[in-house]
Amino acid sequence: MDKFDYMIVLYDYYGELFTDVQRKYFEDYYFNNYTLSEIATNYKVSRNAVYKNINATMEKLLFYEDKLKLWQKKRLLNDILVNIKDEEVIQKINQLY
């Protein structure tokens, strides 16, 4: 998985931990494919401010995953689920997430 996709996955897990401004910049850049200049123009801030904000958000996403490992744990759980044969157990586990 490339870094771009990895950031999006981590954002799905940890996005609610960020401020409104951090979420707006990140979502505009990653989901709406806006350039840094377009985001800066839309919010009337400097391009450098947008760049620093997005980089800080990315660093925090990596920090949260390093400490909490939510995505890593889900991947491991999915690997275990693939090998379970009992359908009732699979359904109960899938209800957890």
Biopython code that builds the backbone (N, CA, C, O; Angstrom):
import numpy as np
from Bio.PDB.StructureBuilder import StructureBuilder

atoms = [
    (1, "MET", "N", (0.847, -1.167, 0.000)),
    (1, "MET", "CA", (0.000, 0.000, 0.000)),
    (1, "MET", "C", (0.899, 1.237, 0.000)),
    (1, "MET", "O", (1.843, 1.329, 0.784)),
    (2, "ASP", "N", (0.598, 2.174, -0.875)),
    (2, "ASP", "CA", (1.428, 3.377, -0.924)),
    (2, "ASP", "C", (1.054, 4.329, 0.216)),
    (2, "ASP", "O", (0.026, 4.164, 0.872)),
    (3, "LYS", "N", (1.904, 5.314, 0.430)),
    (3, "LYS", "CA", (1.741, 6.220, 1.574)),
    (3, "LYS", "C", (0.433, 7.003, 1.494)),
    (3, "LYS", "O", (-0.213, 7.242, 2.515)),
    (4, "PHE", "N", (0.047, 7.399, 0.298)),
    (4, "PHE", "CA", (-1.189, 8.153, 0.108)),
    (4, "PHE", "C", (-2.386, 7.347, 0.625)),
    (4, "PHE", "O", (-3.189, 7.852, 1.409)),
    (5, "ASP", "N", (-2.495, 6.103, 0.182)),
    (5, "ASP", "CA", (-3.600, 5.236, 0.612)),
    (5, "ASP", "C", (-3.520, 4.933, 2.105)),
    (5, "ASP", "O", (-4.541, 4.865, 2.790)),
    (6, "TYR", "N", (-2.309, 4.753, 2.598)),
    (6, "TYR", "CA", (-2.108, 4.471, 4.017)),
    (6, "TYR", "C", (-2.613, 5.624, 4.880)),
    (6, "TYR", "O", (-3.234, 5.392, 5.917)),
    (7, "MET", "N", (-2.356, 6.851, 4.470)),
    (7, "MET", "CA", (-2.833, 8.018, 5.211)),
    (7, "MET", "C", (-4.361, 8.054, 5.238)),
    (7, "MET", "O", (-4.958, 8.394, 6.259)),
    (8, "ILE", "N", (-4.983, 7.709, 4.134)),
    (8, "ILE", "CA", (-6.444, 7.693, 4.072)),
    (8, "ILE", "C", (-7.012, 6.637, 5.017)),
    (8, "ILE", "O", (-7.992, 6.884, 5.719)),
    (9, "VAL", "N", (-6.392, 5.466, 5.030)),
    (9, "VAL", "CA", (-6.845, 4.404, 5.936)),
    (9, "VAL", "C", (-6.708, 4.849, 7.389)),
    (9, "VAL", "O", (-7.630, 4.678, 8.187)),
    (10, "LEU", "N", (-5.563, 5.415, 7.724)),
    (10, "LEU", "CA", (-5.361, 5.874, 9.101)),
    (10, "LEU", "C", (-6.346, 6.981, 9.463)),
    (10, "LEU", "O", (-6.828, 7.047, 10.594)),
    (11, "TYR", "N", (-6.639, 7.844, 8.503)),
    (11, "TYR", "CA", (-7.596, 8.928, 8.746)),
    (11, "TYR", "C", (-8.978, 8.362, 9.072)),
    (11, "TYR", "O", (-9.702, 8.921, 9.896)),
    (12, "ASP", "N", (-9.341, 7.258, 8.428)),
    (12, "ASP", "CA", (-10.616, 6.612, 8.740)),
    (12, "ASP", "C", (-10.680, 6.201, 10.207)),
    (12, "ASP", "O", (-11.744, 6.251, 10.824)),
    (13, "TYR", "N", (-9.559, 5.801, 10.756)),
    (13, "TYR", "CA", (-9.515, 5.376, 12.155)),
    (13, "TYR", "C", (-9.421, 6.551, 13.131)),
    (13, "TYR", "O", (-10.086, 6.553, 14.167)),
    (14, "TYR", "N", (-8.616, 7.526, 12.808)),
    (14, "TYR", "CA", (-8.263, 8.557, 13.781)),
    (14, "TYR", "C", (-8.738, 9.968, 13.421)),
    (14, "TYR", "O", (-8.440, 10.915, 14.149)),
    (15, "GLY", "N", (-9.452, 10.121, 12.340)),
    (15, "GLY", "CA", (-9.837, 11.443, 11.857)),
    (15, "GLY", "C", (-10.623, 12.278, 12.851)),
    (15, "GLY", "O", (-10.494, 13.503, 12.868)),
    (16, "GLU", "N", (-11.425, 11.645, 13.668)),
    (16, "GLU", "CA", (-12.242, 12.382, 14.639)),
    (16, "GLU", "C", (-11.408, 13.020, 15.741)),
    (16, "GLU", "O", (-11.920, 13.837, 16.507)),
    (17, "LEU", "N", (-10.144, 12.664, 15.832)),
    (17, "LEU", "CA", (-9.276, 13.233, 16.871)),
    (17, "LEU", "C", (-8.704, 14.591, 16.485)),
    (17, "LEU", "O", (-8.034, 15.233, 17.294)),
    (18, "PHE", "N", (-8.962, 15.034, 15.261)),
    (18, "PHE", "CA", (-8.392, 16.277, 14.762)),
    (18, "PHE", "C", (-9.381, 17.428, 14.835)),
    (18, "PHE", "O", (-10.589, 17.220, 14.950)),
    (19, "THR", "N", (-8.855, 18.641, 14.765)),
    (19, "THR", "CA", (-9.701, 19.832, 14.769)),
    (19, "THR", "C", (-10.439, 19.942, 13.441)),
    (19, "THR", "O", (-10.111, 19.251, 12.476)),
    (20, "ASP", "N", (-11.434, 20.815, 13.403)),
    (20, "ASP", "CA", (-12.187, 21.030, 12.164)),
    (20, "ASP", "C", (-11.268, 21.501, 11.038)),
    (20, "ASP", "O", (-11.384, 21.041, 9.902)),
    (21, "VAL", "N", (-10.363, 22.411, 11.355)),
    (21, "VAL", "CA", (-9.453, 22.940, 10.334)),
    (21, "VAL", "C", (-8.548, 21.836, 9.807)),
    (21, "VAL", "O", (-8.361, 21.716, 8.596)),
    (22, "GLN", "N", (-7.987, 21.034, 10.693)),
    (22, "GLN", "CA", (-7.125, 19.932, 10.256)),
    (22, "GLN", "C", (-7.893, 18.972, 9.360)),
    (22, "GLN", "O", (-7.372, 18.522, 8.340)),
    (23, "ARG", "N", (-9.137, 18.653, 9.736)),
    (23, "ARG", "CA", (-9.948, 17.737, 8.927)),
    (23, "ARG", "C", (-10.262, 18.347, 7.564)),
    (23, "ARG", "O", (-10.196, 17.655, 6.548)),
    (24, "LYS", "N", (-10.602, 19.633, 7.534)),
    (24, "LYS", "CA", (-10.947, 20.273, 6.261)),
    (24, "LYS", "C", (-9.756, 20.255, 5.294)),
    (24, "LYS", "O", (-9.901, 19.885, 4.129)),
    (25, "TYR", "N", (-8.593, 20.652, 5.782)),
    (25, "TYR", "CA", (-7.403, 20.676, 4.922)),
    (25, "TYR", "C", (-7.063, 19.275, 4.435)),
    (25, "TYR", "O", (-6.809, 19.064, 3.249)),
    (26, "PHE", "N", (-7.062, 18.320, 5.359)),
    (26, "PHE", "CA", (-6.717, 16.950, 5.006)),
    (26, "PHE", "C", (-7.705, 16.384, 3.989)),
    (26, "PHE", "O", (-7.297, 15.793, 2.988)),
    (27, "GLU", "N", (-8.982, 16.560, 4.239)),
    (27, "GLU", "CA", (-10.010, 16.027, 3.340)),
    (27, "GLU", "C", (-9.961, 16.705, 1.975)),
    (27, "GLU", "O", (-10.121, 16.046, 0.947)),
    (28, "ASP", "N", (-9.741, 18.018, 1.961)),
    (28, "ASP", "CA", (-9.627, 18.698, 0.670)),
    (28, "ASP", "C", (-8.436, 18.162, -0.117)),
    (28, "ASP", "O", (-8.529, 17.965, -1.329)),
    (29, "TYR", "N", (-7.341, 17.932, 0.551)),
    (29, "TYR", "CA", (-6.133, 17.461, -0.131)),
    (29, "TYR", "C", (-6.251, 15.993, -0.543)),
    (29, "TYR", "O", (-5.962, 15.649, -1.689)),
    (30, "TYR", "N", (-6.668, 15.139, 0.367)),
    (30, "TYR", "CA", (-6.676, 13.696, 0.098)),
    (30, "TYR", "C", (-7.940, 13.193, -0.588)),
    (30, "TYR", "O", (-7.864, 12.300, -1.432)),
    (31, "PHE", "N", (-9.093, 13.744, -0.247)),
    (31, "PHE", "CA", (-10.339, 13.232, -0.805)),
    (31, "PHE", "C", (-10.853, 14.048, -1.986)),
    (31, "PHE", "O", (-11.425, 13.493, -2.925)),
    (32, "ASN", "N", (-10.651, 15.362, -1.940)),
    (32, "ASN", "CA", (-11.160, 16.222, -3.006)),
    (32, "ASN", "C", (-10.106, 16.575, -4.044)),
    (32, "ASN", "O", (-10.396, 17.255, -5.028)),
    (33, "ASN", "N", (-8.877, 16.105, -3.819)),
    (33, "ASN", "CA", (-7.764, 16.305, -4.746)),
    (33, "ASN", "C", (-7.464, 17.781, -5.044)),
    (33, "ASN", "O", (-7.079, 18.132, -6.160)),
    (34, "TYR", "N", (-7.643, 18.632, -4.041)),
    (34, "TYR", "CA", (-7.276, 20.026, -4.209)),
    (34, "TYR", "C", (-5.766, 20.173, -4.032)),
    (34, "TYR", "O", (-5.141, 19.417, -3.289)),
    (35, "THR", "N", (-5.206, 21.133, -4.708)),
    (35, "THR", "CA", (-3.785, 21.438, -4.512)),
    (35, "THR", "C", (-3.643, 22.272, -3.246)),
    (35, "THR", "O", (-4.625, 22.790, -2.715)),
    (36, "LEU", "N", (-2.420, 22.392, -2.776)),
    (36, "LEU", "CA", (-2.170, 23.231, -1.607)),
    (36, "LEU", "C", (-2.589, 24.672, -1.879)),
    (36, "LEU", "O", (-3.147, 25.343, -1.012)),
    (37, "SER", "N", (-2.316, 25.129, -3.076)),
    (37, "SER", "CA", (-2.683, 26.504, -3.449)),
    (37, "SER", "C", (-4.194, 26.703, -3.460)),
    (37, "SER", "O", (-4.689, 27.739, -3.015)),
    (38, "GLU", "N", (-4.919, 25.725, -3.961)),
    (38, "GLU", "CA", (-6.381, 25.833, -3.978)),
    (38, "GLU", "C", (-6.951, 25.868, -2.556)),
    (38, "GLU", "O", (-7.863, 26.641, -2.260)),
    (39, "ILE", "N", (-6.406, 25.030, -1.694)),
    (39, "ILE", "CA", (-6.861, 25.016, -0.301)),
    (39, "ILE", "C", (-6.548, 26.361, 0.356)),
    (39, "ILE", "O", (-7.388, 26.929, 1.054)),
    (40, "ALA", "N", (-5.345, 26.859, 0.128)),
    (40, "ALA", "CA", (-4.941, 28.151, 0.701)),
    (40, "ALA", "C", (-5.873, 29.268, 0.245)),
    (40, "ALA", "O", (-6.281, 30.111, 1.043)),
    (41, "THR", "N", (-6.202, 29.267, -1.020)),
    (41, "THR", "CA", (-7.105, 30.284, -1.567)),
    (41, "THR", "C", (-8.494, 30.157, -0.944)),
    (41, "THR", "O", (-9.096, 31.160, -0.561)),
    (42, "ASN", "N", (-9.001, 28.936, -0.842)),
    (42, "ASN", "CA", (-10.343, 28.710, -0.291)),
    (42, "ASN", "C", (-10.473, 29.179, 1.159)),
    (42, "ASN", "O", (-11.519, 29.692, 1.556)),
    (43, "TYR", "N", (-9.426, 29.006, 1.934)),
    (43, "TYR", "CA", (-9.482, 29.343, 3.361)),
    (43, "TYR", "C", (-8.751, 30.644, 3.702)),
    (43, "TYR", "O", (-8.637, 31.031, 4.865)),
    (44, "LYS", "N", (-8.264, 31.298, 2.658)),
    (44, "LYS", "CA", (-7.589, 32.593, 2.819)),
    (44, "LYS", "C", (-6.423, 32.517, 3.811)),
    (44, "LYS", "O", (-6.300, 33.329, 4.729)),
    (45, "VAL", "N", (-5.580, 31.516, 3.590)),
    (45, "VAL", "CA", (-4.355, 31.345, 4.383)),
    (45, "VAL", "C", (-3.212, 31.118, 3.403)),
    (45, "VAL", "O", (-3.434, 30.968, 2.202)),
    (46, "SER", "N", (-2.002, 31.094, 3.918)),
    (46, "SER", "CA", (-0.860, 30.880, 3.038)),
    (46, "SER", "C", (-0.752, 29.404, 2.649)),
    (46, "SER", "O", (-1.226, 28.517, 3.358)),
    (47, "ARG", "N", (-0.127, 29.178, 1.521)),
    (47, "ARG", "CA", (0.119, 27.812, 1.065)),
    (47, "ARG", "C", (0.985, 27.067, 2.074)),
    (47, "ARG", "O", (0.792, 25.875, 2.314)),
    (48, "ASN", "N", (1.939, 27.781, 2.658)),
    (48, "ASN", "CA", (2.827, 27.191, 3.654)),
    (48, "ASN", "C", (2.047, 26.746, 4.899)),
    (48, "ASN", "O", (2.355, 25.708, 5.485)),
    (49, "ALA", "N", (1.051, 27.519, 5.297)),
    (49, "ALA", "CA", (0.222, 27.157, 6.451)),
    (49, "ALA", "C", (-0.529, 25.853, 6.181)),
    (49, "ALA", "O", (-0.634, 24.995, 7.058)),
    (50, "VAL", "N", (-1.043, 25.715, 4.973)),
    (50, "VAL", "CA", (-1.754, 24.494, 4.597)),
    (50, "VAL", "C", (-0.784, 23.315, 4.591)),
    (50, "VAL", "O", (-1.091, 22.248, 5.122)),
    (51, "TYR", "N", (0.380, 23.513, 3.990)),
    (51, "TYR", "CA", (1.398, 22.466, 3.918)),
    (51, "TYR", "C", (1.791, 21.983, 5.317)),
    (51, "TYR", "O", (1.833, 20.781, 5.576)),
    (52, "LYS", "N", (2.075, 22.925, 6.207)),
    (52, "LYS", "CA", (2.472, 22.566, 7.577)),
    (52, "LYS", "C", (1.350, 21.842, 8.309)),
    (52, "LYS", "O", (1.598, 20.889, 9.049)),
    (53, "ASN", "N", (0.126, 22.289, 8.104)),
    (53, "ASN", "CA", (-1.015, 21.682, 8.771)),
    (53, "ASN", "C", (-1.220, 20.240, 8.297)),
    (53, "ASN", "O", (-1.435, 19.342, 9.111)),
    (54, "ILE", "N", (-1.152, 20.024, 6.999)),
    (54, "ILE", "CA", (-1.335, 18.677, 6.455)),
    (54, "ILE", "C", (-0.200, 17.764, 6.912)),
    (54, "ILE", "O", (-0.439, 16.611, 7.271)),
    (55, "ASN", "N", (1.031, 18.271, 6.902)),
    (55, "ASN", "CA", (2.162, 17.460, 7.373)),
    (55, "ASN", "C", (2.031, 17.118, 8.850)),
    (55, "ASN", "O", (2.336, 15.996, 9.254)),
    (56, "ALA", "N", (1.583, 18.068, 9.656)),
    (56, "ALA", "CA", (1.388, 17.805, 11.085)),
    (56, "ALA", "C", (0.301, 16.748, 11.291)),
    (56, "ALA", "O", (0.421, 15.887, 12.163)),
    (57, "THR", "N", (-0.742, 16.820, 10.496)),
    (57, "THR", "CA", (-1.814, 15.832, 10.576)),
    (57, "THR", "C", (-1.290, 14.449, 10.208)),
    (57, "THR", "O", (-1.607, 13.463, 10.874)),
    (58, "MET", "N", (-0.495, 14.377, 9.159)),
    (58, "MET", "CA", (0.078, 13.089, 8.750)),
    (58, "MET", "C", (0.981, 12.516, 9.850)),
    (58, "MET", "O", (0.937, 11.319, 10.133)),
    (59, "GLU", "N", (1.779, 13.356, 10.453)),
    (59, "GLU", "CA", (2.658, 12.901, 11.538)),
    (59, "GLU", "C", (1.844, 12.379, 12.718)),
    (59, "GLU", "O", (2.201, 11.371, 13.328)),
    (60, "LYS", "N", (0.757, 13.064, 13.034)),
    (60, "LYS", "CA", (-0.099, 12.615, 14.130)),
    (60, "LYS", "C", (-0.782, 11.296, 13.793)),
    (60, "LYS", "O", (-0.926, 10.434, 14.661)),
    (61, "LEU", "N", (-1.202, 11.131, 12.549)),
    (61, "LEU", "CA", (-1.805, 9.861, 12.146)),
    (61, "LEU", "C", (-0.822, 8.713, 12.352)),
    (61, "LEU", "O", (-1.186, 7.663, 12.882)),
    (62, "LEU", "N", (0.409, 8.916, 11.937)),
    (62, "LEU", "CA", (1.437, 7.881, 12.116)),
    (62, "LEU", "C", (1.716, 7.640, 13.596)),
    (62, "LEU", "O", (1.916, 6.499, 14.013)),
    (63, "PHE", "N", (1.730, 8.708, 14.389)),
    (63, "PHE", "CA", (1.952, 8.584, 15.828)),
    (63, "PHE", "C", (0.828, 7.784, 16.481)),
    (63, "PHE", "O", (1.089, 6.873, 17.268)),
    (64, "TYR", "N", (-0.421, 8.118, 16.160)),
    (64, "TYR", "CA", (-1.557, 7.409, 16.744)),
    (64, "TYR", "C", (-1.512, 5.923, 16.393)),
    (64, "TYR", "O", (-1.738, 5.069, 17.251)),
    (65, "GLU", "N", (-1.222, 5.622, 15.141)),
    (65, "GLU", "CA", (-1.166, 4.209, 14.738)),
    (65, "GLU", "C", (-0.004, 3.505, 15.421)),
    (65, "GLU", "O", (-0.126, 2.343, 15.807)),
    (66, "ASP", "N", (1.114, 4.190, 15.574)),
    (66, "ASP", "CA", (2.265, 3.594, 16.246)),
    (66, "ASP", "C", (1.929, 3.241, 17.693)),
    (66, "ASP", "O", (2.375, 2.212, 18.201)),
    (67, "LYS", "N", (1.155, 4.080, 18.351)),
    (67, "LYS", "CA", (0.815, 3.857, 19.760)),
    (67, "LYS", "C", (-0.394, 2.937, 19.939)),
    (67, "LYS", "O", (-0.375, 2.053, 20.795)),
    (68, "LEU", "N", (-1.438, 3.136, 19.143)),
    (68, "LEU", "CA", (-2.697, 2.413, 19.345)),
    (68, "LEU", "C", (-2.831, 1.159, 18.481)),
    (68, "LEU", "O", (-3.472, 0.188, 18.883)),
    (69, "LYS", "N", (-2.234, 1.185, 17.312)),
    (69, "LYS", "CA", (-2.208, 0.048, 16.390)),
    (69, "LYS", "C", (-3.604, -0.494, 16.016)),
    (69, "LYS", "O", (-3.785, -1.702, 15.868)),
    (70, "LEU", "N", (-4.569, 0.400, 15.868)),
    (70, "LEU", "CA", (-5.923, -0.041, 15.534)),
    (70, "LEU", "C", (-5.995, -0.693, 14.155)),
    (70, "LEU", "O", (-6.637, -1.731, 13.993)),
    (71, "TRP", "N", (-5.344, -0.094, 13.168)),
    (71, "TRP", "CA", (-5.375, -0.663, 11.824)),
    (71, "TRP", "C", (-4.628, -1.988, 11.782)),
    (71, "TRP", "O", (-5.086, -2.949, 11.163)),
    (72, "GLN", "N", (-3.493, -2.034, 12.433)),
    (72, "GLN", "CA", (-2.706, -3.268, 12.462)),
    (72, "GLN", "C", (-3.496, -4.397, 13.140)),
    (72, "GLN", "O", (-3.484, -5.534, 12.669)),
    (73, "LYS", "N", (-4.169, -4.087, 14.225)),
    (73, "LYS", "CA", (-4.957, -5.099, 14.929)),
    (73, "LYS", "C", (-6.120, -5.590, 14.074)),
    (73, "LYS", "O", (-6.455, -6.774, 14.098)),
    (74, "LYS", "N", (-6.736, -4.682, 13.321)),
    (74, "LYS", "CA", (-7.842, -5.101, 12.459)),
    (74, "LYS", "C", (-7.334, -6.030, 11.355)),
    (74, "LYS", "O", (-7.989, -7.018, 11.021)),
    (75, "ARG", "N", (-6.181, -5.716, 10.797)),
    (75, "ARG", "CA", (-5.602, -6.596, 9.772)),
    (75, "ARG", "C", (-5.319, -7.977, 10.340)),
    (75, "ARG", "O", (-5.607, -8.983, 9.692)),
    (76, "LEU", "N", (-4.763, -8.036, 11.533)),
    (76, "LEU", "CA", (-4.479, -9.327, 12.170)),
    (76, "LEU", "C", (-5.767, -10.093, 12.459)),
    (76, "LEU", "O", (-5.834, -11.305, 12.254)),
    (77, "LEU", "N", (-6.771, -9.393, 12.928)),
    (77, "LEU", "CA", (-8.060, -10.026, 13.192)),
    (77, "LEU", "C", (-8.671, -10.571, 11.906)),
    (77, "LEU", "O", (-9.227, -11.670, 11.905)),
    (78, "ASN", "N", (-8.578, -9.823, 10.820)),
    (78, "ASN", "CA", (-9.096, -10.303, 9.538)),
    (78, "ASN", "C", (-8.363, -11.552, 9.078)),
    (78, "ASN", "O", (-8.982, -12.461, 8.525)),
    (79, "ASP", "N", (-7.057, -11.613, 9.297)),
    (79, "ASP", "CA", (-6.289, -12.805, 8.948)),
    (79, "ASP", "C", (-6.760, -14.019, 9.743)),
    (79, "ASP", "O", (-6.832, -15.127, 9.211)),
    (80, "ILE", "N", (-7.078, -13.808, 11.001)),
    (80, "ILE", "CA", (-7.585, -14.901, 11.841)),
    (80, "ILE", "C", (-8.972, -15.327, 11.380)),
    (80, "ILE", "O", (-9.269, -16.520, 11.325)),
    (81, "LEU", "N", (-9.820, -14.359, 11.048)),
    (81, "LEU", "CA", (-11.187, -14.661, 10.616)),
    (81, "LEU", "C", (-11.234, -15.516, 9.361)),
    (81, "LEU", "O", (-12.131, -16.343, 9.199)),
    (82, "VAL", "N", (-10.285, -15.320, 8.491)),
    (82, "VAL", "CA", (-10.251, -16.080, 7.239)),
    (82, "VAL", "C", (-10.153, -17.578, 7.521)),
    (82, "VAL", "O", (-10.667, -18.391, 6.753)),
    (83, "ASN", "N", (-9.502, -17.937, 8.607)),
    (83, "ASN", "CA", (-9.276, -19.343, 8.914)),
    (83, "ASN", "C", (-10.324, -19.962, 9.831)),
    (83, "ASN", "O", (-10.261, -21.159, 10.111)),
    (84, "ILE", "N", (-11.279, -19.178, 10.300)),
    (84, "ILE", "CA", (-12.333, -19.716, 11.163)),
    (84, "ILE", "C", (-13.411, -20.344, 10.295)),
    (84, "ILE", "O", (-13.847, -19.764, 9.300)),
    (85, "LYS", "N", (-13.826, -21.524, 10.684)),
    (85, "LYS", "CA", (-14.824, -22.256, 9.900)),
    (85, "LYS", "C", (-16.232, -22.131, 10.475)),
    (85, "LYS", "O", (-17.207, -22.316, 9.746)),
    (86, "ASP", "N", (-16.358, -21.827, 11.745)),
    (86, "ASP", "CA", (-17.661, -21.742, 12.400)),
    (86, "ASP", "C", (-18.350, -20.437, 12.002)),
    (86, "ASP", "O", (-17.897, -19.354, 12.372)),
    (87, "GLU", "N", (-19.431, -20.541, 11.256)),
    (87, "GLU", "CA", (-20.139, -19.374, 10.722)),
    (87, "GLU", "C", (-20.727, -18.504, 11.830)),
    (87, "GLU", "O", (-20.743, -17.280, 11.706)),
    (88, "GLU", "N", (-21.204, -19.110, 12.901)),
    (88, "GLU", "CA", (-21.772, -18.347, 14.015)),
    (88, "GLU", "C", (-20.704, -17.484, 14.690)),
    (88, "GLU", "O", (-20.971, -16.338, 15.051)),
    (89, "VAL", "N", (-19.513, -18.023, 14.858)),
    (89, "VAL", "CA", (-18.410, -17.271, 15.448)),
    (89, "VAL", "C", (-18.032, -16.104, 14.539)),
    (89, "VAL", "O", (-17.806, -14.993, 15.017)),
    (90, "ILE", "N", (-17.964, -16.347, 13.252)),
    (90, "ILE", "CA", (-17.627, -15.288, 12.288)),
    (90, "ILE", "C", (-18.645, -14.152, 12.360)),
    (90, "ILE", "O", (-18.268, -12.980, 12.370)),
    (91, "GLN", "N", (-19.923, -14.491, 12.410)),
    (91, "GLN", "CA", (-20.962, -13.462, 12.478)),
    (91, "GLN", "C", (-20.851, -12.627, 13.758)),
    (91, "GLN", "O", (-21.005, -11.406, 13.721)),
    (92, "LYS", "N", (-20.587, -13.280, 14.873)),
    (92, "LYS", "CA", (-20.469, -12.559, 16.141)),
    (92, "LYS", "C", (-19.256, -11.632, 16.135)),
    (92, "LYS", "O", (-19.330, -10.515, 16.645)),
    (93, "ILE", "N", (-18.167, -12.076, 15.575)),
    (93, "ILE", "CA", (-16.972, -11.240, 15.512)),
    (93, "ILE", "C", (-17.191, -10.065, 14.565)),
    (93, "ILE", "O", (-16.770, -8.947, 14.862)),
    (94, "ASN", "N", (-17.842, -10.305, 13.434)),
    (94, "ASN", "CA", (-18.113, -9.226, 12.478)),
    (94, "ASN", "C", (-19.029, -8.165, 13.065)),
    (94, "ASN", "O", (-18.982, -7.015, 12.629)),
    (95, "GLN", "N", (-19.855, -8.511, 14.035)),
    (95, "GLN", "CA", (-20.726, -7.528, 14.681)),
    (95, "GLN", "C", (-19.923, -6.546, 15.524)),
    (95, "GLN", "O", (-20.400, -5.452, 15.827)),
    (96, "LEU", "N", (-18.716, -6.928, 15.900)),
    (96, "LEU", "CA", (-17.879, -6.054, 16.719)),
    (96, "LEU", "C", (-17.378, -4.844, 15.941)),
    (96, "LEU", "O", (-17.083, -3.807, 16.535)),
    (97, "TYR", "N", (-17.278, -4.965, 14.623)),
    (97, "TYR", "CA", (-16.803, -3.845, 13.811)),
    (97, "TYR", "C", (-17.414, -3.834, 12.491)),
    (97, "TYR", "O", (-17.121, -2.954, 11.682)),
]
sb = StructureBuilder()
sb.init_structure("model")
sb.init_model(0)
sb.init_chain("A")
sb.init_seg("    ")
for serial, (resi, resn, name, xyz) in enumerate(atoms, 1):
    if name == "N":
        sb.init_residue(resn, " ", resi, " ")
    sb.init_atom(name, np.array(xyz, "f"), 0.0, 1.0, " ", f" {name:<3s}", serial, name[0])
structure = sb.get_structure()
